[in-house]
Every structure is written in structure tokens, then in C-alpha cells.
Amino acid sequence: MIPSLRIPGYLLLFGVWLTPLACQRAYKAPIESLQKSTAAATSAISTYYNALNQYERDLYFLTLLLNPGQRVEEVDAQGKETALMADAFDPAAVQARVALLAQLALYADNLSALAGNEAPKQLRTSMAALGSSLGAIQTTFAELQHQRADEQAAAYISPIGTLIGIVGEAALTNQRDRAVRQAIFQGEAPINQLLDFLTKDLDRYVYLAQKTGDDQKLTQLMVAYNNLANRKAMPYEELKKRLTEIQRAAEQLRLTRANRPSDVLRSLKKSHAALVGVAKQTHTFEQFRTTVLAYETQVDTFLKAAQRINELRKADHP
């Protein structure tokens, strides 16, 4: 007799419905890899989002440091608040996207519980909590659209609403197999949409801001060094310090250009398509396994780059 097995959450999130035995034998390794990579990538991407405003402030103070003639001001000549006090990126907009990433993972965990042997009462409570959390995020995006001029926020509202409906229906359905199947196939479209929107926002906000900032930082350091009137007479250690700063800035810009956070979500979507394809019998297991391995490699490369970028930033701002 085969013991009961809880189906891994990300297997269900991305559209595969298998028997416990099949999951246990063939899919265990790639699914575990997919879960671990997604968790690590979500954490790293969230860190990128949360660091946006601090990075803008760091650039502001670097500009002041390299241009001693400039004054520290709360408001610039155009009447706009400077990075000294203002956030370049709305914290509410940033947190809404970070929260959505977390809730997509929680959605997967709840589908996993739905397919397992959890007590119905506990499951209903968990699903209700998930529905409430998604509802709160949907409300936040609606507020961002109407009150904070977040142009991209409106796109999230409908697919999040679809997921809320799926969660509610799954919690009320007595037939678990049917509920899981409905959640898998009905959830395919909104999850794809949300991944697309998050990908675009990562390019628009995170990648563009970081690449522009890194480029600005390197340029300012180079200009300041090249404009030193007494460079030949400066002490060796002072020259070495300045050139080391330029070297770090150049490495950071190279890493940023080569490692877009959005590329991780693009790779995740390919794994998603392969997993759904297995469920629909349009993809083979080998195709699925290959996309998972490619995704794992993409995440590993991104995490190493993110770690190195963090080390470079700490060297400049210990």
C-alpha cells in the first residue's frame, strides 16, 4: 500500500496533476529543485525591490561628495523634493509587488494542502486567509491606480480577482480532486498574466533604475578622477582608493547589465509552460525536466550576481 503523499505546491501551481506514486518517483527531484530555486529567487527579487529607494539616496550623496560646490537641499531648483527626503519609488507600490510574489507561493502551498490529507476545517481556514490576503493586495493595487498614479497597477486587479474566485470555490468544493483540477486549469491564465506583469515591472522599475544608477555612479567617479588637477602629485594610497572605487563601480555595472531580475521570471514562465504542457500531454517529462534545469541555472547565476552586487555596495557603504 502506498502511503499518502502531499503533492508539492509548485507542482500544483504550474498545472500538473499526477498520482502520488508518479510524483514520488519521476518528479520528486525536478520539483524540489523548482521549489528551492523559486523560493530563493523570490527572496532575491524582493531584496532588489526593497533596495530601490536607498540606492537612489546613495547616488544622491555620491553626487554631493564628488561635487563639493553643490548644496544639500530638501527641494531642488524645480521645486521637487530631492532624494534626501523623498522616495523616488512609492513604497506602497513596491510592497504590493513584493507581497504578490509571496502570495503566489502561498497559493501553491494551499493547493498542495487541498490535494493532501489536511483536516477540512483547517484547510478552509487556510484558504479563507489566503483569499483575504489576495483581496487586500487587490485593494492595494486599486488604490495605487486611483490615488497614487501607478500606471501599471490596474493590470493586476483582474487576474488577482480571478485567483480569489478560484480559492473561494476550491475551499467550498467537497470533491477535492475536482477542486484541484479546477484550480490548476483555471489558475493557468491569471498566473501567466501576473508573471508577465511582474516581469514588465521588474524591467521598468528595478532593472532600468539600477542600470541607470550604476552607469551614473561610474561616470561620476571617472569624471571626478580625470578632473583632478594634481593627480600626479597625489599620494599613491589616495589614487589607489579612487581607482578601486572606479573598479568596483565598473564591475557592478557589468553585473547589472548581464543579470536582469526579470530574466528569472521569464525562465520561470518557461517552466510553467512545460509543466502545464505535461498536464495537457503536449510536453514530455524530459522537456519539463530540461526547462527546470535551465531555470535552476538561471536562478543560480542571478543569485551569485546579486550577492556580488550586494558585496560591492557594502564596500562603498559599510
C-alpha positions as CSV (number, residue, x, y, z in Angstrom):
1,M,0.0,0.0,0.0
2,I,1.4,3.4,-1.0
3,P,1.4,5.9,1.9
4,S,-0.4,9.2,1.4
5,L,1.8,11.9,-0.1
6,R,1.3,15.7,-0.1
7,I,1.7,16.9,-3.7
8,P,4.4,19.7,-3.8
9,G,2.9,23.1,-4.0
10,Y,4.7,24.4,-7.1
11,L,3.8,21.2,-9.0
12,L,0.1,22.2,-8.5
13,L,0.7,25.9,-9.1
14,F,2.1,25.2,-12.5
15,G,-0.5,22.8,-13.6
16,V,0.5,19.2,-13.2
17,W,-1.9,16.6,-11.7
18,L,-0.2,13.3,-11.1
19,T,-0.8,10.3,-8.9
20,P,1.3,10.2,-5.7
21,L,3.4,7.4,-7.0
22,A,4.3,9.1,-10.2
23,C,5.1,12.3,-8.4
24,Q,7.2,10.4,-5.8
25,R,9.3,8.6,-8.4
26,A,9.8,10.7,-11.5
27,Y,9.0,14.2,-10.5
28,K,10.5,14.5,-7.0
29,A,13.9,15.8,-7.9
30,P,13.0,18.4,-10.5
31,I,10.0,19.6,-8.5
32,E,12.2,20.0,-5.4
33,S,14.7,21.9,-7.5
34,L,11.9,24.1,-8.8
35,Q,10.6,24.9,-5.3
36,K,14.0,25.8,-3.9
37,S,15.0,27.9,-6.9
38,T,11.7,29.8,-6.8
39,A,11.9,30.5,-3.1
40,A,15.5,31.8,-3.4
41,A,14.7,33.9,-6.5
42,T,11.6,35.4,-4.8
43,S,13.7,36.4,-1.8
44,A,16.4,38.0,-4.0
45,I,14.0,39.8,-6.3
46,S,12.2,41.2,-3.2
47,T,15.5,42.5,-1.9
48,Y,16.1,44.3,-5.2
49,Y,12.7,45.9,-4.9
50,N,13.2,47.0,-1.3
51,A,16.6,48.5,-2.0
52,L,15.4,50.9,-4.7
53,N,14.9,54.0,-2.6
54,Q,18.1,53.5,-0.6
55,Y,20.1,53.1,-3.8
56,E,18.7,56.4,-5.1
57,R,19.8,58.1,-1.8
58,D,23.3,56.6,-2.0
59,L,23.6,58.1,-5.5
60,Y,22.4,61.5,-4.3
61,F,25.1,61.6,-1.6
62,L,27.8,60.4,-4.0
63,T,26.9,63.3,-6.3
64,L,27.3,65.7,-3.4
65,L,30.6,64.1,-2.4
66,L,32.1,64.4,-5.8
67,N,30.7,67.9,-6.3
68,P,31.5,69.9,-3.2
69,G,30.1,73.1,-4.7
70,Q,26.6,71.6,-4.6
71,R,24.4,72.3,-1.6
72,V,22.4,69.7,0.4
73,E,18.8,70.6,-0.3
74,E,15.4,69.1,0.6
75,V,13.9,70.7,-2.6
76,D,15.7,71.3,-5.9
77,A,15.5,74.3,-8.1
78,Q,12.4,73.0,-9.8
79,G,10.6,72.7,-6.5
80,K,10.8,68.9,-6.5
81,E,11.9,67.1,-3.3
82,T,15.4,65.6,-3.5
83,A,16.3,62.1,-2.5
84,L,17.3,63.5,0.9
85,M,13.7,63.2,2.0
86,A,11.6,61.9,-0.9
87,D,11.2,58.3,-2.1
88,A,11.9,58.0,-5.8
89,F,9.7,54.9,-5.8
90,D,6.4,54.7,-4.0
91,P,6.9,52.3,-1.1
92,A,3.3,51.2,-1.3
93,A,3.8,50.2,-5.0
94,V,7.0,48.4,-4.2
95,Q,5.4,46.5,-1.3
96,A,2.4,45.5,-3.3
97,R,4.5,43.7,-5.8
98,V,6.7,42.1,-3.1
99,A,3.5,40.9,-1.4
100,L,2.1,39.5,-4.6
101,L,5.3,37.4,-5.1
102,A,4.8,35.9,-1.6
103,Q,1.1,35.2,-2.1
104,L,1.7,33.3,-5.3
105,A,3.9,31.0,-3.3
106,L,1.3,30.7,-0.6
107,Y,-1.3,30.0,-3.2
108,A,0.8,27.0,-4.3
109,D,1.1,25.8,-0.7
110,N,-2.7,25.9,-0.2
111,L,-3.3,23.9,-3.3
112,S,-0.8,21.4,-2.0
113,A,-2.8,21.2,1.2
114,L,-6.0,20.8,-0.8
115,A,-4.6,17.7,-2.5
116,G,-3.3,16.3,0.7
117,N,-4.9,15.0,3.9
118,E,-5.2,18.1,6.0
119,A,-8.3,18.5,8.2
120,P,-11.2,20.1,6.2
121,K,-11.7,22.8,8.9
122,Q,-8.0,23.7,9.0
123,L,-7.9,23.8,5.2
124,R,-11.0,26.1,4.9
125,T,-9.4,28.4,7.5
126,S,-6.2,28.5,5.5
127,M,-7.9,29.0,2.2
128,A,-10.0,31.8,3.7
129,A,-6.9,33.5,5.0
130,L,-5.3,33.3,1.5
131,G,-8.4,34.7,-0.1
132,S,-8.3,37.6,2.4
133,S,-4.7,38.3,1.7
134,L,-5.2,38.3,-2.0
135,G,-8.2,40.6,-1.5
136,A,-6.1,43.0,0.5
137,I,-3.5,43.0,-2.3
138,Q,-6.1,43.6,-4.9
139,T,-7.4,46.5,-2.9
140,T,-3.9,47.9,-2.6
141,F,-3.5,47.8,-6.4
142,A,-6.8,49.5,-6.9
143,E,-5.7,52.3,-4.5
144,L,-2.4,52.6,-6.3
145,Q,-4.3,53.0,-9.6
146,H,-6.7,55.7,-8.4
147,Q,-4.8,57.5,-5.7
148,R,-1.1,57.2,-6.5
149,A,-1.0,57.3,-10.3
150,D,0.6,53.9,-10.6
151,E,0.0,53.3,-14.3
152,Q,0.7,49.6,-14.1
153,A,-1.5,48.8,-11.1
154,A,-4.8,48.4,-13.0
155,A,-3.4,45.4,-14.9
156,Y,-3.1,43.3,-11.7
157,I,-6.6,43.8,-10.5
158,S,-8.5,41.4,-12.7
159,P,-6.1,38.3,-12.6
160,I,-5.9,38.7,-8.8
161,G,-9.7,38.7,-8.6
162,T,-9.8,35.5,-10.7
163,L,-7.4,33.8,-8.2
164,I,-9.6,35.0,-5.3
165,G,-12.6,33.3,-7.0
166,I,-10.6,30.1,-7.6
167,V,-9.5,30.0,-3.9
168,G,-13.1,30.6,-2.7
169,E,-14.5,27.9,-4.9
170,A,-11.8,25.4,-4.0
171,A,-12.5,25.9,-0.3
172,L,-16.2,25.2,-0.7
173,T,-15.9,22.2,-3.1
174,N,-16.4,18.8,-1.3
175,Q,-14.7,16.8,-4.1
176,R,-11.0,17.6,-3.6
177,D,-9.8,16.0,-6.9
178,R,-12.3,18.2,-8.8
179,A,-11.3,21.3,-6.8
180,V,-7.6,20.8,-7.5
181,R,-8.2,20.2,-11.2
182,Q,-10.3,23.3,-11.5
183,A,-7.7,25.3,-9.6
184,I,-4.9,24.1,-11.9
185,F,-6.5,24.8,-15.2
186,Q,-8.5,27.9,-14.2
187,G,-5.4,29.3,-12.5
188,E,-3.1,28.9,-15.5
189,A,-4.2,32.1,-17.3
190,P,-4.2,34.5,-14.3
191,I,-0.8,33.2,-13.1
192,N,0.7,33.7,-16.5
193,Q,-0.7,37.2,-16.6
194,L,0.7,38.1,-13.2
195,L,4.1,36.7,-14.1
196,D,4.0,38.8,-17.3
197,F,3.1,42.0,-15.4
198,L,5.7,41.3,-12.7
199,T,8.3,40.8,-15.5
200,K,7.5,44.1,-17.1
201,D,7.6,46.0,-13.8
202,L,10.9,44.4,-12.9
203,D,12.3,45.8,-16.2
204,R,10.6,49.2,-15.8
205,Y,11.4,49.9,-12.2
206,V,14.2,47.7,-10.9
207,Y,16.4,47.0,-13.9
208,L,16.2,50.4,-15.5
209,A,16.7,52.2,-12.2
210,Q,19.6,50.1,-11.2
211,K,21.3,50.2,-14.6
212,T,20.9,54.0,-14.9
213,G,22.1,54.5,-11.4
214,D,25.2,52.2,-11.9
215,D,26.0,54.0,-15.1
216,Q,25.7,57.4,-13.4
217,K,27.8,56.3,-10.5
218,L,30.6,55.0,-12.7
219,T,30.5,58.1,-14.9
220,Q,30.7,60.5,-11.9
221,L,33.7,58.6,-10.4
222,M,35.5,58.6,-13.7
223,V,34.9,62.3,-14.3
224,A,36.0,63.2,-10.8
225,Y,39.2,61.2,-11.2
226,N,40.0,62.6,-14.6
227,N,39.4,66.2,-13.5
228,L,41.8,66.0,-10.6
229,A,44.2,68.9,-11.2
230,N,47.0,67.5,-9.1
231,R,46.6,63.8,-9.8
232,K,50.3,63.2,-10.4
233,A,51.2,64.7,-7.1
234,M,48.6,62.8,-5.1
235,P,49.7,60.1,-2.6
236,Y,49.7,56.6,-4.0
237,E,47.2,55.3,-1.5
238,E,44.7,58.1,-2.4
239,L,45.0,57.3,-6.1
240,K,44.6,53.6,-5.3
241,K,41.5,54.2,-3.3
242,R,39.9,56.2,-6.1
243,L,40.8,53.7,-8.8
244,T,39.5,50.9,-6.6
245,E,36.1,52.7,-6.3
246,I,36.0,53.0,-10.1
247,Q,36.9,49.4,-10.5
248,R,34.0,48.3,-8.1
249,A,31.6,50.6,-9.9
250,A,32.6,49.2,-13.3
251,E,32.1,45.6,-12.0
252,Q,28.7,46.5,-10.6
253,L,27.6,47.9,-13.9
254,R,28.8,44.9,-15.8
255,L,26.9,42.6,-13.4
256,T,23.7,44.6,-13.6
257,R,23.7,44.7,-17.4
258,A,24.2,40.9,-17.6
259,N,21.7,39.9,-14.9
260,R,18.2,41.2,-15.2
261,P,15.9,40.1,-12.4
262,S,13.1,39.8,-14.9
263,D,15.1,37.0,-16.8
264,V,14.4,34.8,-13.8
265,L,10.7,35.2,-14.2
266,R,10.9,34.6,-17.9
267,S,12.7,31.4,-17.2
268,L,10.1,30.5,-14.6
269,K,7.3,31.1,-17.1
270,K,9.0,28.6,-19.5
271,S,9.0,26.0,-16.7
272,H,5.4,26.9,-16.1
273,A,4.5,26.3,-19.8
274,A,6.3,22.9,-19.8
275,L,4.6,21.8,-16.6
276,V,1.2,22.8,-17.9
277,G,2.1,21.0,-21.2
278,V,2.8,17.8,-19.3
279,A,-0.7,18.0,-17.7
280,K,-2.2,18.6,-21.2
281,Q,0.0,15.9,-22.7
282,T,1.6,18.4,-25.2
283,H,5.0,18.2,-23.5
284,T,7.1,15.2,-22.4
285,F,8.6,14.7,-18.9
286,E,12.1,15.2,-20.5
287,Q,11.1,18.6,-21.8
288,F,9.8,19.5,-18.4
289,R,13.0,18.4,-16.7
290,T,15.2,20.3,-19.1
291,T,13.3,23.5,-18.6
292,V,13.6,23.1,-14.8
293,L,17.4,22.6,-15.1
294,A,17.7,25.7,-17.2
295,Y,15.6,27.6,-14.7
296,E,17.8,26.4,-11.8
297,T,20.9,27.5,-13.7
298,Q,19.3,30.9,-14.4
299,V,18.4,31.4,-10.7
300,D,21.9,30.3,-9.6
301,T,23.6,32.8,-11.9
302,F,21.3,35.5,-10.8
303,L,21.8,34.8,-7.1
304,K,25.6,34.9,-7.5
305,A,25.4,38.2,-9.3
306,A,23.0,39.6,-6.7
307,Q,25.3,38.5,-3.9
308,R,28.3,40.1,-5.5
309,I,26.5,43.3,-6.2
310,N,25.5,43.4,-2.5
311,E,29.1,42.9,-1.5
312,L,30.2,45.8,-3.8
313,R,27.6,48.1,-2.4
314,K,28.6,47.2,1.2
315,A,32.2,48.0,0.3
316,D,31.1,51.6,-0.7
317,H,28.6,51.9,2.2
318,P,29.9,49.8,5.1
